[in-house]
C-alpha cells in the first residue's frame, strides 16, 4: 500500500507541474499539501485511506 500512495502522489504532482494554466501559488499550495500527506503517511501518523483522501482534496483549504 505504501508504494501505491507514493506513486499516486508522484502522479498527482507531475500532473500539477505540467499544468500551465494554473496559478503558481495555487499549484505550490497543492503540491505542498500532497507532500505533507505522504510525509504523514510514512511516519504512520495517518492511514493510507486518509493519505489518499488528502491527496484528492488538494485544492480544499
N, C-alpha and C positions, 0 to 999 in steps of 0.2 A: 504494500500500500504506500510505503514511503516513496518508492520510485514514481508511482503514479502521481502523487501530489507534486513532486518536484518537476516532472515532465509537463504536467498541466500548467503549473506556474510559469515554466520557461516558455511554453507555447503562448500563454496569455501576454507575457512581457514582450515577446517577439512581435506579436500582432500589434501591440500598442506602439512599439518603437517604429514600425513601418507605416503607421497611420500618419499621413502628412496633413490631414485636415483638422486634427485635434489640437487644441491649445496646449502649449508646452507645460504650463503649470498644472493643468488637469491631468495630463499624461504622467508627469512626475509624481503627482499625488497617488495615482492609481498604481504605478509601479512600486512605490514605497509601501503601499498597503499590501500588495501581493508578497513582497519580500518579507514583510513583518509576519504575515500569516505562515509562510514557510519556516521562518525562524522559530516562531512559537510552536509549530508542529514538531520541528526537530528537537526542541527542548522538552517535548512531551507536556507542554502546558495546555494544548488543545488537541482534540481528536482529529482524525483525517476528515471526518464529515464537517467539522467546524472549519477546518482549513479550506476545504473546497467551497464552503458557503461564503467565507470571507473573500476568496478569490472571485467568486461570482458577483459579490456585492461591492466590487472595487470602486464604483462610482457613487455609492451611497455614503454620505458624510456621517 
